[in-house]
Amino acid sequence: MASDEARKARIGELERLVVHHQDLYYNGGPELSDAEFDALWDELSALAPDSPVLARVGADAADGFPKARHVLPMGSQAKAADPEEFLAWCAKVSLPEYVVEYKLDGASLELQYESGRLVRAVTRGDGSVGDDVTPNARRMIGVPAALPGAWSGAVRGEVVMSKATHRDHFPDKANCRNAANGIMKRKDGVGAERLEVVCYDAAPSGLYDGESGGLFAPAPEPPFDDELDKIAWLRAAGFEVAEPEVFAEPYEVVDYRARVMDARESLPFDIDGLVVKARKVDVDDMRRARPERQIAFKFPLEEATTTLVDVEWSESGANYTPVGVIEPVRLAGTTVRRASLANLSVLRGMGLRLGARVAVVKRGEIIPKIEGLVEDLPGSREIPVPETCSCGAALADDGTRLYCPNAACPKKRLHRLEKWLATLDVMEFGSTILRRLFDSGRVTTIADLYGLEVGELASYERMGEASATKIVQNLRARDRVTLAEFVAGFDIEGLGLLSMEKAQAAGFDTLEKLRAATPEELSGIDGFGDVMAEALAAGLVELRDEMDAALATGRIAVSAPAASGGALAGLSFCFTGELTSMKRSRAQAVVKALGGSVKSSVAKGLSYLVTNDPSSGSEKSRKAAALGVEVIDERAFLAMIGS
């Protein structure tokens, strides 16, 4: 089982990747396929279901286009990656019928009509406000300029490019969706006439009132109370539609998905799954950011078969993690040469051998994952597993983890120093100078860091007095830390900052209380359990002298528990843009330590939006102005926290 710190690091990496690729998806040229992005999303959902990133519907609308508010809510759908997840959803919602449509692999667009005439075409944007790309949309296939009668409302569809168009006119683009997204956002509109809009939803004006915060009328007007009637209306009005199928039993949907997967290469457009929904239009369900009575039943991630050539062992601190080296294979639009093997237990459980054929699935942007053994070929060889650490100690193998148990292992001690600097967000102290100080024996403990002087550092080759001064100043600037930061910085196996914040919140808010606590008492902390409690208790004993030595330098101290209320009690903060004096994560931790709360988005009731560029015109700044939320810069924020 991965350590808590490794888990937290992976959560942070996943949050960064999801936000980055959401921004690309909604505002530019996406780099990942839907399958790749969904893998990142699903992994983050499993590791951190309460992550604020998962509540982020879309991205800020791109600059350069007029902005417009949606009429229809454009939230995200729940997803099922396999039949088991889909059947579990079916058991939960228990629908009498299942309406099934192709999930087109394109870009969402809302067509707004007033008195029967097209007035706006709005991209998904952040889910409430998007880019007005009406001139481009008017040139697309399947966008009627006028409707029969004087109907007013919104039609939602997917902007897609056919496979034939991609092949004949845009072969330089990675796939149809990338090409469609890019053309839809072109200022000159070149190529828009080669795009098509396939529609699947509609609502009359008044069903959803975005200006008043998403209030719905008591019930939709016919013909919008039945999904099949809705599609029939769209077709009769001149829109292109994805023809639905209706099934009575969940297993019929599973079988239909298998048939569609088998035939999808022959379809004119790319699809990446099915959308399954209730037949009856449910207005209450439409209120939700993620409707419960519809789901995206995704196709499997892109998978390939290749040969396992070698296994390398990635070393991080005390841990040794296997990484498979494979014969190069094209996967999700990229050439893959390395793939994760998770841990030794997974490697053994799959029965892998060098020279065997393995299944590889693209799980993320960096390292795909080996999913299993396809075929063990003649001449395959056993995978050698390291037995000894470079420090000379025999490696310990607990099945899920291969690690060095030697508390004095140089790699472990160096990793602790790196962890300390990272936890405290000490800038300018690069890995190169730290390694030189460590290898020379000058810095082997955290206490040693606080004995460094400018003159001493400046004498190192290619250092100089200016760089040395910055290092020492940045190190000593954090002279007080929270108890959670202090303990997490000492790199106790499985204990990261989040875990220690939970311990602190549970009443173990001084070093003395932590040291006096028994493993049984610690195991009662939310999310701990026996293993983590034992690790914390043992680590506090093992590192007692080192912790005391760091505190004895007088240059680092643990802050006293925050008094009830705290300097920022009752105040909430949202951060946007870059800070210059500290990382955003550090600023958020300071707010929490002083009794305040941190929000991921601007909403009514927020106390402050913190930004160094209040005139940027960003969505958060505009929303703060509209809601009357006070906007402050970094200098004002630092004054509030007493820095």
C-alpha positions in Angstrom: 0.0 0.0 0.0 1.4 3.4 -1.0 2.5 5.7 1.9 0.3 8.6 2.9 2.9 11.0 1.6 3.1 9.2 -1.8 -0.7 9.3 -1.9 -0.8 13.0 -1.2 1.8 13.7 -3.8 -0.1 11.7 -6.3 -3.3 13.6 -5.4 -1.5 16.9 -5.9 -0.1 15.7 -9.3 -3.6 14.5 -10.4 -5.2 17.8 -9.4 -2.6 19.7 -11.4 -3.1 17.5 -14.4 -6.9 17.6 -14.3 -7.0 21.4 -14.1 -4.4 21.7 -16.8 -6.1 19.4 -19.2 -9.6 20.8 -18.4 -8.2 24.3 -19.4 -6.8 22.9 -22.6 -10.1 21.0 -23.3 -12.4 23.9 -22.9 -10.1 26.8 -24.0 -7.7 25.5 -26.6 -6.3 22.3 -28.1 -6.6 19.3 -25.8 -3.6 17.1 -25.5 -5.3 14.0 -24.1 -8.0 11.8 -25.4 -11.2 11.5 -23.3 -10.1 8.1 -22.2 -6.8 9.4 -20.9 -8.5 12.4 -19.1 -11.1 10.1 -17.6 -8.4 7.9 -16.2 -6.9 10.9 -14.4 -10.3 12.0 -13.2 -11.3 8.5 -12.0 -8.0 8.0 -10.1 -8.4 11.4 -8.4 -12.0 10.5 -7.5 -10.8 7.3 -5.9 -7.9 8.9 -4.0 -9.6 12.2 -3.0 -13.4 12.1 -3.5 -13.7 15.5 -1.8 -11.1 17.3 -3.9 -12.3 20.7 -4.9 -10.9 20.0 -8.4 -13.7 17.4 -8.9 -16.3 20.1 -8.3 -14.8 22.3 -11.0 -17.1 21.9 -13.9 -15.0 23.5 -16.6 -12.4 26.1 -17.1 -12.4 29.9 -17.3 -13.5 30.9 -20.8 -10.7 31.7 -23.2 -9.7 35.3 -23.8 -10.5 37.0 -27.1 -14.2 36.1 -27.5 -17.2 37.9 -26.0 -18.6 36.1 -23.0 -22.2 34.9 -22.6 -24.2 33.1 -19.9 -25.7 29.7 -20.5 -29.5 29.1 -20.6 -29.1 25.4 -20.0 -26.8 24.2 -17.2 -23.7 22.6 -18.6 -22.5 20.4 -15.7 -20.5 17.2 -15.9 -21.8 13.6 -16.0 -21.1 10.8 -13.7 -19.1 8.1 -15.4 -19.0 4.3 -15.4 -15.8 2.8 -16.7 -17.0 -0.8 -16.9 -20.2 -2.9 -16.7 -19.8 -3.4 -12.9 -19.9 0.3 -12.2 -22.7 0.8 -14.7 -24.8 -2.0 -13.1 -24.2 -0.5 -9.6 -25.6 2.8 -10.9 -28.6 1.1 -12.4 -29.3 -0.6 -9.0 -29.1 2.8 -7.3 -31.5 4.7 -9.7 -33.8 1.8 -10.6 -35.2 3.3 -13.8 -38.2 1.7 -15.6 -36.5 2.4 -19.0 -33.0 3.4 -20.2 -32.6 5.8 -23.0 -29.2 5.3 -24.7 -27.4 7.7 -27.1 -23.9 7.8 -28.5 -21.5 9.9 -26.5 -19.9 11.9 -29.2 -16.2 12.8 -28.8 -16.3 16.6 -29.6 -16.8 20.0 -27.9 -20.0 21.1 -26.1 -21.9 24.0 -27.5 -25.2 25.8 -26.6 -27.3 27.3 -29.3 -29.5 30.1 -28.0 -32.7 31.1 -29.8 -35.0 34.1 -29.3 -38.4 34.2 -31.1 -37.2 31.4 -33.4 -33.9 33.0 -34.5 -30.3 32.0 -33.5 -28.8 34.8 -31.4 -25.9 33.2 -29.7 -23.7 30.0 -29.7 -21.8 29.6 -26.4 -19.0 27.2 -25.5 -19.1 25.3 -22.3 -16.5 27.6 -20.5 -16.8 27.3 -16.8 -20.3 25.7 -16.8 -22.1 29.0 -16.4 -20.3 31.4 -18.8 -18.6 30.5 -22.0 -17.3 32.1 -25.2 -19.7 33.5 -27.7 -18.6 31.9 -31.0 -21.8 32.6 -32.9 -20.1 33.7 -36.2 -18.3 30.4 -36.3 -21.3 28.3 -35.4 -23.4 29.9 -38.1 -21.1 28.3 -40.6 -21.3 24.8 -39.1 -23.5 22.0 -40.5 -26.6 21.3 -38.5 -27.2 24.8 -37.0 -30.5 26.3 -38.2 -30.5 30.1 -38.4 -34.2 30.1 -37.8 -36.8 27.7 -36.3 -40.4 27.1 -37.1 -42.6 29.3 -35.0 -41.3 31.8 -32.4 -39.7 29.3 -30.0 -37.2 30.8 -27.5 -34.8 28.6 -25.5 -31.5 26.7 -25.8 -30.3 23.7 -27.7 -27.3 21.8 -26.5 -25.1 19.8 -28.9 -21.7 18.5 -29.6 -19.4 20.1 -32.2 -17.8 17.2 -34.1 -15.6 16.5 -37.1 -16.1 13.5 -39.2 -13.4 10.9 -39.7 -13.4 11.6 -43.4 -13.0 15.3 -42.9 -10.1 14.7 -40.5 -8.4 12.3 -42.9 -8.8 14.5 -46.0 -8.3 18.0 -44.6 -6.7 18.0 -41.2 -4.4 15.0 -41.0 -1.8 17.1 -39.1 -4.2 17.2 -36.0 -3.9 14.4 -33.5 -7.6 13.4 -33.7 -11.0 14.7 -34.7 -11.8 16.2 -31.4 -8.6 18.3 -31.2 -9.2 19.5 -34.7 -12.8 20.4 -34.0 -12.0 22.2 -30.8 -9.3 24.3 -32.4 -11.4 25.3 -35.4 -14.4 26.2 -33.2 -12.1 28.7 -31.3 -10.4 30.3 -34.4 -10.9 34.0 -34.5 -11.1 33.9 -38.3 -13.5 31.0 -38.4 -11.5 29.2 -41.1 -12.6 25.6 -41.4 -15.9 26.0 -39.4 -17.9 25.0 -42.4 -16.3 21.5 -42.1 -17.7 21.0 -38.6 -21.1 19.5 -37.6 -23.2 20.0 -34.6 -25.2 17.0 -33.3 -27.8 17.9 -30.8 -29.4 16.0 -27.9 -30.9 18.5 -25.4 -33.3 21.5 -25.4 -35.1 23.7 -23.0 -37.4 26.6 -23.4 -36.5 30.0 -21.9 -37.5 30.1 -18.2 -36.7 26.4 -17.5 -33.3 27.5 -16.3 -32.6 31.0 -15.2 -28.9 31.5 -15.0 -29.1 35.1 -13.9 -31.0 34.2 -10.7 -28.6 31.5 -9.7 -30.0 28.4 -11.5 -33.7 28.5 -10.5 -36.0 26.3 -12.5 -39.7 26.6 -13.4 -41.9 24.1 -11.6 -42.0 21.8 -14.7 -40.8 21.9 -18.3 -43.3 22.6 -21.0 -44.1 19.9 -23.6 -42.5 18.5 -25.7 -39.7 18.5 -23.2 -41.0 16.1 -20.5 -39.9 13.0 -22.4 -36.4 12.4 -23.8 -37.7 10.7 -27.0 -40.2 13.5 -27.7 -37.3 16.0 -27.2 -35.2 14.2 -29.8 -38.2 14.1 -32.2 -38.7 17.8 -31.7 -35.1 18.6 -32.4 -35.1 16.5 -35.6 -38.3 18.2 -36.8 -36.8 21.6 -36.1 -33.9 20.9 -38.5 -31.2 19.8 -36.1 -28.9 16.8 -36.5 -29.5 14.3 -33.7 -28.0 11.2 -32.3 -30.7 8.6 -32.6 -31.6 7.0 -29.2 -32.2 3.4 -28.3 -34.5 2.4 -25.5 -33.9 -0.7 -23.2 -35.9 -2.1 -20.4 -33.1 -4.0 -18.6 -29.6 -2.9 -17.6 -27.9 -6.0 -19.1 -29.5 -5.1 -22.5 -27.5 -1.8 -22.3 -24.3 -3.7 -21.5 -24.8 -6.0 -24.5 -25.6 -3.0 -26.7 -22.4 -1.3 -25.6 -20.4 -4.3 -26.6 -22.0 -4.3 -30.1 -21.3 -0.6 -30.5 -17.7 -1.0 -29.4 -17.3 -3.7 -32.1 -18.8 -1.5 -34.8 -17.6 2.0 -33.8 -14.7 2.1 -36.2 -17.3 2.1 -39.0 -19.1 5.1 -37.6 -18.6 8.4 -39.3 -17.8 10.2 -36.0 -15.6 9.3 -33.0 -17.5 8.2 -30.0 -16.0 7.3 -26.6 -19.0 5.7 -24.9 -22.7 5.9 -24.4 -24.9 8.3 -22.5 -27.6 6.5 -20.5 -30.5 8.5 -19.0 -34.0 8.2 -17.7 -36.7 8.6 -20.3 -38.7 11.1 -18.2 -37.2 14.6 -18.0 -36.5 15.3 -14.3 -36.2 19.0 -13.6 -34.9 18.5 -10.0 -32.1 16.3 -11.4 -31.2 19.0 -13.9 -30.6 21.3 -10.9 -27.6 19.2 -9.8 -24.1 20.0 -10.9 -23.7 16.3 -11.7 -27.2 14.8 -12.6 -27.9 11.5 -10.9 -30.3 10.1 -13.4 -27.9 10.0 -16.3 -24.4 8.6 -16.7 -21.6 8.3 -19.3 -21.0 4.6 -19.9 -17.5 4.9 -21.2 -15.6 2.5 -23.5 -12.4 0.9 -22.1 -9.3 2.9 -22.1 -7.1 2.5 -25.1 -5.0 -0.6 -24.6 -2.1 -2.2 -26.4 -0.1 -5.4 -26.3 3.7 -5.3 -26.2 6.8 -7.1 -24.8 8.3 -6.5 -21.3 12.0 -5.9 -22.0 13.3 -5.0 -18.5 12.2 -3.8 -15.1 13.9 -0.8 -13.6 13.7 0.1 -9.9 12.9 3.7 -9.1 14.4 4.8 -5.8 12.8 7.4 -3.7 14.0 7.7 -0.1 13.8 4.2 1.3 11.4 2.8 -1.3 12.1 0.8 -4.4 9.3 0.9 -7.0 9.3 -1.2 -10.2 8.8 0.4 -13.6 8.5 -1.7 -16.7 10.6 -1.1 -19.8 8.6 -2.2 -22.9 9.0 -2.5 -26.6 7.8 0.9 -28.0 4.1 0.9 -28.8 1.6 3.6 -29.9 -0.9 4.2 -27.2 -3.5 7.0 -27.1 -1.6 9.0 -29.7 1.8 8.7 -28.1 4.8 6.3 -28.2 5.1 4.5 -24.9 8.4 3.0 -23.7 7.9 2.8 -19.9 4.9 1.7 -17.8 4.1 1.6 -14.1 4.1 -1.7 -12.3 2.7 -0.2 -9.0 4.6 -2.4 -6.5 6.2 -5.7 -6.0 3.0 -7.4 -5.0 1.3 -6.4 -8.3 4.3 -7.5 -10.3 4.3 -11.0 -8.7 0.5 -11.3 -8.8 0.4 -10.9 -12.5 3.1 -13.5 -13.0 5.2 -11.3 -15.2 8.5 -12.3 -16.7 11.0 -10.5 -18.9 10.3 -11.3 -22.6 6.6 -12.0 -22.0 3.7 -10.2 -23.8 1.9 -7.7 -21.5 -1.2 -5.5 -21.8 -0.6 -1.8 -21.3 -3.2 0.8 -20.6 -2.6 4.6 -20.8 -3.6 5.8 -17.3 -2.1 9.3 -17.4 0.2 11.8 -19.0 3.6 10.4 -17.7 3.7 6.7 -17.2 1.1 4.2 -18.5 0.3 1.1 -16.5 0.9 -2.6 -17.2 -2.5 -4.2 -16.7 -1.6 -7.9 -16.9 0.1 -10.8 -18.6 -1.1 -11.7 -22.1 1.2 -14.5 -23.0 4.4 -16.0 -21.5 6.7 -16.8 -24.4 9.5 -19.3 -24.7 12.8 -17.9 -23.5 11.2 -15.5 -21.0 13.2 -14.8 -17.8 12.5 -14.2 -14.2 12.5 -10.6 -13.1 15.5 -9.9 -10.8 14.5 -8.1 -7.6 17.0 -6.0 -5.7 18.0 -7.5 -2.4 20.5 -5.0 -0.9 20.4 -1.2 -0.5 23.4 0.9 -1.5 24.0 1.4 2.2 24.6 -2.3 2.6 21.4 -3.2 4.4 19.2 -6.0 3.2 16.0 -4.7 1.7 12.7 -5.5 3.5 9.9 -6.9 1.4 6.4 -6.6 2.9 4.7 -7.5 -0.4 3.3 -4.1 -1.3 6.6 -2.3 -0.6 10.3 -3.0 -1.1 12.3 -0.7 1.1 15.5 -0.2 3.1 14.8 -0.6 6.9 18.1 1.1 7.9 17.2 4.2 9.8 20.7 5.6 9.1 20.5 4.9 5.4 22.0 7.9 3.6 19.3 7.9 1.0 16.7 8.1 3.7 18.4 10.9 5.5 18.8 12.9 2.2 15.2 12.3 1.4 14.2 13.7 4.9 16.1 16.9 4.2 14.4 17.2 0.8 11.0 16.5 2.5 11.6 19.2 5.1 12.5 21.9 2.6 9.5 20.9 0.4 7.0 20.8 3.4 8.1 24.3 4.5 8.2 25.6 0.9 11.7 26.8 1.3 12.6 28.4 -2.1 16.0 28.7 -3.8 17.5 25.7 -1.9 18.0 23.5 -4.9 18.7 19.8 -4.9 22.2 20.3 -6.3 23.6 22.4 -3.4 21.7 20.2 -0.9 23.4 17.1 -2.4 26.8 18.7 -2.2 26.3 19.7 1.4 25.0 16.2 2.2 27.8 14.3 0.4 30.4 16.5 2.1 28.9 15.6 5.5 28.2 19.2 6.3 24.4 18.8 6.4 23.0 15.4 7.4 20.2 16.4 9.8 17.6 19.1 9.8 19.4 20.8 12.7 22.5 21.1 10.4 20.5 23.2 8.0 20.0 25.9 10.5 23.7 26.1 11.2 24.5 27.2 7.7 25.9 30.7 7.2 26.1 32.9 4.1 29.9 33.0 4.0 30.2 29.3 4.2 27.7 28.7 1.4 29.2 31.4 -0.8 32.5 29.5 -0.8 30.9 26.6 -2.7 31.7 26.5 -6.4 29.3 28.5 -8.6 27.4 29.7 -5.6 28.2 33.3 -4.9 27.2 35.5 -2.1 23.9 36.6 -3.6 22.6 33.1 -4.0 23.9 32.1 -0.6 22.1 35.0 1.0 18.8 34.1 -0.6 19.1 30.5 0.6 19.8 31.4 4.2 17.1 34.1 4.2 14.5 31.8 2.8 15.4 29.0 5.2 15.3 31.3 8.3 12.2 33.1 7.1 10.1 30.1 8.2 11.0 30.4 11.9 7.7 29.2 13.1 5.8 26.2 11.7 2.6 24.3 12.6 2.9 21.1 14.5 1.6 19.3 11.4 4.3 20.8 9.2 7.0 20.0 11.8 6.2 16.3 12.1 5.4 15.8 8.4 8.7 17.4 7.5 10.6 14.7 9.3 9.4 12.2 6.7 7.9 9.5 9.0 6.8 6.7 6.6 3.2 7.1 5.7 2.6 10.3 7.5 2.2 13.4 5.4 0.9 16.9 6.0 -2.7 16.0 5.6 -2.5 13.1 8.1 -0.8 15.3 10.6 -3.3 18.1 10.2 -6.0 15.5 11.1 -4.0 14.5 14.2 -3.7 18.1 15.2 -7.4 18.7 14.7 -8.2 15.6 16.8 -6.6 17.3 19.8 -3.0 16.0 19.5 -2.0 19.7 19.0 1.4 19.8 20.7 4.5 17.7 20.3 4.2 16.6 23.9 0.7 15.3 23.4 1.8 13.4 20.4 4.7 11.8 22.2 2.6 10.8 25.2 -0.2 9.2 23.0 -0.3 5.4 22.7 -0.8 3.7 19.3 -4.3 2.8 20.4 -5.1 6.4 21.0 -3.6 7.5 17.8 -5.5 4.9 15.8 -8.7 6.7 16.6 -7.7 9.7 14.5 -9.8 10.0 11.4 -8.2 8.0 8.5 -5.4 6.5 10.6 -6.0 2.9 11.7 -3.5 0.7 13.4 -0.7 0.7 10.9 -0.4 4.4 10.6 -0.8 4.9 14.3 2.1 2.4 14.9 4.2 4.2 12.3 3.7 7.6 14.0 4.4 6.3 17.5 7.6 4.6 16.4 8.7 7.5 14.3 8.3 9.9 17.1 10.5 7.7 19.3 13.1 7.1 16.6 13.4 10.8 15.6 13.0 12.3 19.1 16.7 13.4 19.4 16.7 14.9 15.8 13.5 16.8 16.4 14.8 18.2 19.7 18.1 19.1 18.1 16.2 21.1 15.4 14.2 23.0 18.0 17.4 23.6 20.1 18.9 25.6 17.3 16.5 28.4 18.2 15.8 29.0 14.5 12.7 26.9 14.2 9.8 26.6 16.6 6.4 24.9 16.7 3.6 27.4 16.9 1.3 27.1 19.9 -2.2 25.7 19.2 -4.4 28.3 17.7 -6.7 29.9 20.3 -10.4 29.3 19.7 -11.4 31.8 17.1 -8.0 32.6 15.7 -7.0 35.8 13.9 -8.9 34.8 10.7 -11.8 33.0 12.4 -15.0 33.4 10.4 -13.2 34.7 7.3 -12.9 32.8 4.0 -10.3 33.3 1.3 -10.0 32.3 -2.4 -6.6 32.6 -4.2 -6.1 33.1 -7.9 -2.9 33.7 -9.8 0.6 33.5 -8.5 1.9 34.7 -5.2 5.5 36.0 -4.9 6.3 35.5 -1.2 5.1 31.9 -0.8 3.4 29.1 -2.7 -0.4 29.1 -2.8 -0.4 25.9 -0.7 1.5 27.6 2.0 -0.9 30.6 2.0 -3.8 28.3 2.3 -2.2 26.5 5.2 -1.6 29.8 7.0 -5.3 30.7 6.6 -6.4 27.4 8.1 -3.9 27.7 11.0 -5.3 31.1 11.9 -8.9 29.8 12.0 -10.0 30.9 8.5 -11.3 28.8 5.6 -10.1 28.3 2.0 -12.5 28.2 -0.9 -11.7 27.0 -4.4 -14.1 29.3 -6.2 -15.8 32.7 -5.8 -19.3 32.5 -4.3 -21.7 34.6 -2.3 -20.4 34.9 1.3 -16.7 34.8 0.4 -14.7 37.3 2.5 -11.7 37.9 0.2 -10.4 37.1 -3.2 -6.6 37.3 -3.1 -4.9 38.2 -6.4 -1.9 40.2 -7.5 -3.7 41.1 -10.7 -7.2 42.4 -9.9 -7.5 44.0 -13.3 -6.9 40.7 -15.2 -10.5 40.3 -16.2 -10.4 36.7 -15.1 -13.7 34.9 -14.3 -13.0 34.9 -10.6 -12.3 38.7 -10.6 -15.4 39.4 -12.6 -17.5 37.2 -10.3 -16.0 38.9 -7.2 -17.0 42.3 -8.6 -20.5 41.1 -9.4 -21.0 39.6 -5.9 -19.4 42.5 -4.0 -16.6 40.3 -2.7 -13.6 42.3 -1.5 -10.4 41.8 -3.7 -7.1 42.2 -1.9 -3.5 41.8 -3.1 -0.7 39.8 -1.6 0.6 42.7 0.4 -2.8 43.2 2.1 -3.0 39.5 2.8 0.4 39.4 4.4 -0.6 42.3 6.6 -3.7 40.3 7.7 -1.6 37.3 8.7 1.0 39.4 10.4 3.9 38.7 7.9 
